């Protein structure tokens, strides 16, 4: 599962970022965002060894529960995941 170090408000731009409801994305787009996130170097899942599919399932479940949100920066044309409880108010 993503740790607080991997998903934090410090890396979230505060202006111009759009919160994207996951259910508005195609399954392929959502999978692509999740796969890109978990394939980044430095993603820490602790002392446990999870398969790539297990990691995808865990992140997808966190998104469905609202613990993790998808953010889109139209200026940089980038997507990222962030912990919902660490976002600035109103985002």
TANORRA-V791617 format. One record per backbone hydrogen bond with DSSP energy under -1.0 kcal/mol. CO is the residue of the C=O (numbers start at 0). NH is the residue of the N-H. If there is no record, write none. Layout:
{{CO | NH} {CO | NH}}
//
This chain:
{{2 | 6} {7 | 10} {8 | 11} {17 | 71} {20 | 23} {21 | 24} {25 | 29} {26 | 30} {27 | 31} {28 | 32} {29 | 33} {30 | 34} {31 | 35} {32 | 36} {33 | 37} {34 | 38} {36 | 39} {39 | 42} {50 | 54} {51 | 55} {52 | 56} {53 | 57} {54 | 58} {55 | 59} {56 | 60} {57 | 61} {58 | 62} {59 | 63} {60 | 64} {61 | 66} {61 | 67} {62 | 65} {66 | 83} {68 | 81} {69 | 19} {70 | 79} {71 | 17} {72 | 76} {72 | 77} {77 | 72} {79 | 70} {81 | 68} {82 | 85} {83 | 86} {87 | 90}}
//
